[in-house]
Amino acid sequence: MEKHRLLITLFGATGDLAARKLYLAIYRLYKNNYISEHFALIGTARRPWTDDYLREVVLNSIKDEIDDQAHAEEFASHFYYQSHDVNDVDEYHNLQELALELEEMYQTKGNRIFYISLSPSLFPIITQHIKGSGLATEQGYNRLIIEKPFGNDLNSANELQEQLQVSFEENEIYRIDHYLGKGFVKSLLNLRFSNIMLKSIWNKENIDHVQITLAEEVGVEDRGDYYENSGVSKDMIQNHALQMLSLVAMNEPKDDEPESIRQEKIHILKNLHQYDSVAELQENVVRGQYGASESNEYKAYRDEDKVDAESTTETYFAAKVLIDLPEWEGTPFFIRSGKRLNGKYTTIHVQFKATKEGVPGNRLMIEINPDLAYRLYLNQETIGYTNELKQIELSYSPDEKEINAMPADYERLILACIQGNLNNFNHWLEVAHDWKFVDNIQRLWKEAPKPDFPNYPAMSSGPKAADDLINKQGFDWFD
Ligand SMILES: NC(=O)c1ccc[n+]([C@@H]2O[C@H](COP(=O)([O-])OP(=O)(O)OC[C@H]3O[C@@H](n4cnc5c(N)ncnc54)[C@H](OP(=O)(O)O)[C@@H]3O)[C@@H](O)[C@H]2O)c1
């Protein structure tokens, strides 16, 4: 196996994401020998931590996965800390000095990954100084990993993109959407295009509609201030839901190159039908906000910390989305996501048309979270003295051994970046088209009458209007 040589500089090393996900992901890569002696990480943030303290934090983050303490400590010894306020220009020169020293020590061949895990408002200042202070290498590669959200609307995303472009080429920018690192999202293309049975019927002639659901049981927790400016349409729909839609709808790429795959996704996102009036929006999009649960055990969104008592922020979104392309003419894609729903799951259902009246259409269910499964629902004659039909299920779920061997989202994505594989990262144009779709909805919501919130109790299945939306298609929502 190829052992990669690289230096990671992690901005936001004292943050929540680093402690909960990133150190563990990097440790797994170390345990699996993708990185080893020729790897080092510089963690930076403002807090005055030391190398030793960072190493303690790292060891604590990975403690549940350590099976060889000495090996884990050896891993942690590759971590260095430099206190740094990203607004302070001089500090970048200190970072560069440390980087050069570590490159020499670990023989990392000048390969540098800059992982920015802090507030998006700070992305441009960092990238500008990475270039300006000579922190970008001239020997190996420079790759930039950035966290979501990429802007708050198309305008701010555009501005951010312009600022990043000054310092990094598009093919050096790895925009993270961790849903694209999930095993059964990543494998969607193989499922679709490596099976003639699916490939040949995956079209408007045979598919009645598609349902994509990202349901959460949790409320806004302590993120009320962030959520007030985001709502579910920006938090989940603009990125994860539309990304999954593009993977379900895209044409087969001409090869496995990131450019080919991303171009096909862009083609779908660029042609999402834009609702052109409030009436069309109301016909096709449902927004909701949770009230207290019927038992009163869970409070209403408006009573959450840091949330306006009159808030009109949506915690639920469901939409019938059409794609203005001949190949998908008349095939709706229903997407929905919400907080404080009565289940936590991410699923895709592809509902095929019926072969004749009175016979249910076949359905393929892809379970992405928390369980992993493919379930295919077929019609089968009931065994006995009748020729009535019943629905049977053919299913596959990975076993425990397979699940344990499966990389976690961040592990998969960081490895892909190390390997220079952009397949599962968003191209700028994907982000831009996602924003265009959501911005249009936000604009029409402003023109529409004020929503009558709350309109669903916490821990329920969501607003009644969302059921009506799918019922018009002749179906119910599938979990
Ligand atoms: N947490 C998650 O589960 C999650 C999930 C998806 C995406 N994200 C995204 O990941 C990014 C980080 O999230 P997080 O939850 O880790 O945030 P966080 O816990 O608030 O951490 C922010 C980090 O930024 C550092 N920082 C803030 N201002 C700084 C400055 N001027 N100079 C240098 N460092 C500074 C903080 O350290 P100091 O205070 O020590 O400076 C801290 O390390 C965000 O873009 C977020 O949207 C997070």
The ligand as an SDF file (V2000), in Angstrom:
LIG
                    3D

 48 52  0  0  0  0  0  0  0  0999 V2000
  -18.9430   20.5690   14.5230 N   0  0  0  0  0  0  0  0  0  0  0  0
  -19.5230   19.9010   13.5540 C   0  0  0  0  0  0  0  0  0  0  0  0
  -20.0750   18.8110   13.7410 O   0  0  0  0  0  0  0  0  0  0  0  0
  -19.5120   20.4370   12.1420 C   0  0  0  0  0  0  0  0  0  0  0  0
  -20.1920   19.7180   11.1570 C   0  0  0  0  0  0  0  0  0  0  0  0
  -20.1540   20.1800    9.8460 C   0  0  0  0  0  0  0  0  0  0  0  0
  -19.4430   21.3240    9.5380 C   0  0  0  0  0  0  0  0  0  0  0  0
  -18.8110   22.0130   10.5130 N   0  0  0  0  0  0  0  0  0  0  0  0
  -18.0600   23.2180   10.1290 C   0  0  0  0  0  0  0  0  0  0  0  0
  -16.7240   23.0770   10.5710 O   0  0  0  0  0  0  0  0  0  0  0  0
  -16.1700   24.3350   10.9240 C   0  0  0  0  0  0  0  0  0  0  0  0
  -15.6880   24.2750   12.3610 C   0  0  0  0  0  0  0  0  0  0  0  0
  -16.7600   23.9310   13.2020 O   0  0  0  0  0  0  0  0  0  0  0  0
  -16.5680   23.6220   14.7600 P   0  0  0  0  0  0  0  0  0  0  0  0
  -17.8640   23.0520   15.2030 O   0  0  0  0  0  0  0  0  0  0  0  0
  -15.3350   22.8640   15.0190 O   0  0  0  0  0  0  0  0  0  0  0  0
  -16.4400   25.1050   15.3560 O   0  0  0  0  0  0  0  0  0  0  0  0
  -15.8620   25.5290   16.7660 P   0  0  0  0  0  0  0  0  0  0  0  0
  -15.9300   24.4290   17.7550 O   0  0  0  0  0  0  0  0  0  0  0  0
  -16.5190   26.8330   17.0950 O   0  0  0  0  0  0  0  0  0  0  0  0
  -14.3380   25.7800   16.4570 O   0  0  0  0  0  0  0  0  0  0  0  0
  -13.8920   26.9190   15.7900 C   0  0  0  0  0  0  0  0  0  0  0  0
  -12.3730   26.9200   15.7780 C   0  0  0  0  0  0  0  0  0  0  0  0
  -11.9480   28.1260   15.2090 O   0  0  0  0  0  0  0  0  0  0  0  0
  -10.8970   28.6720   16.0140 C   0  0  0  0  0  0  0  0  0  0  0  0
  -10.8690   30.1160   15.8060 N   0  0  0  0  0  0  0  0  0  0  0  0
  -11.9020   30.9800   15.8990 C   0  0  0  0  0  0  0  0  0  0  0  0
  -11.4910   32.2340   15.6140 N   0  0  0  0  0  0  0  0  0  0  0  0
  -10.1690   32.1560   15.3010 C   0  0  0  0  0  0  0  0  0  0  0  0
   -9.1900   33.0770   14.9100 C   0  0  0  0  0  0  0  0  0  0  0  0
   -9.4620   34.3920   14.7640 N   0  0  0  0  0  0  0  0  0  0  0  0
   -7.9560   32.6410   14.6550 N   0  0  0  0  0  0  0  0  0  0  0  0
   -7.6530   31.3210   14.7850 C   0  0  0  0  0  0  0  0  0  0  0  0
   -8.5310   30.3840   15.1620 N   0  0  0  0  0  0  0  0  0  0  0  0
   -9.7820   30.8000   15.4210 C   0  0  0  0  0  0  0  0  0  0  0  0
  -11.3040   28.2540   17.4180 C   0  0  0  0  0  0  0  0  0  0  0  0
  -10.2300   28.1990   18.3030 O   0  0  0  0  0  0  0  0  0  0  0  0
   -9.7680   29.3420   19.3230 P   0  0  0  0  0  0  0  0  0  0  0  0
  -10.9970   29.7830   20.0260 O   0  0  0  0  0  0  0  0  0  0  0  0
   -8.7910   28.6210   20.1880 O   0  0  0  0  0  0  0  0  0  0  0  0
   -9.1500   30.3780   18.4890 O   0  0  0  0  0  0  0  0  0  0  0  0
  -11.7550   26.8170   17.1440 C   0  0  0  0  0  0  0  0  0  0  0  0
  -10.6460   25.9620   17.0590 O   0  0  0  0  0  0  0  0  0  0  0  0
  -17.2870   25.3370   10.6620 C   0  0  0  0  0  0  0  0  0  0  0  0
  -17.1510   25.8340    9.3620 O   0  0  0  0  0  0  0  0  0  0  0  0
  -18.5590   24.4910   10.7480 C   0  0  0  0  0  0  0  0  0  0  0  0
  -19.6090   25.0660   10.0130 O   0  0  0  0  0  0  0  0  0  0  0  0
  -18.8170   21.5860   11.8060 C   0  0  0  0  0  0  0  0  0  0  0  0
  1  2  1  0
  2  3  2  0
  2  4  1  0
  4  5  1  0
  4 48  2  0
  5  6  2  0
  6  7  1  0
  7  8  2  0
  8  9  1  0
  8 48  1  0
  9 10  1  0
  9 46  1  0
 10 11  1  0
 11 12  1  0
 11 44  1  0
 12 13  1  0
 13 14  1  0
 14 15  2  0
 14 16  1  0
 14 17  1  0
 17 18  1  0
 18 19  2  0
 18 20  1  0
 18 21  1  0
 21 22  1  0
 22 23  1  0
 23 24  1  0
 23 42  1  0
 24 25  1  0
 25 26  1  0
 25 36  1  0
 26 27  1  0
 26 35  1  0
 27 28  2  0
 28 29  1  0
 29 30  1  0
 29 35  2  0
 30 31  1  0
 30 32  2  0
 32 33  1  0
 33 34  2  0
 34 35  1  0
 36 37  1  0
 36 42  1  0
 37 38  1  0
 38 39  2  0
 38 40  1  0
 38 41  1  0
 42 43  1  0
 44 45  1  0
 44 46  1  0
 46 47  1  0
M  CHG  2   8   1  16  -1
M  END
$$$$
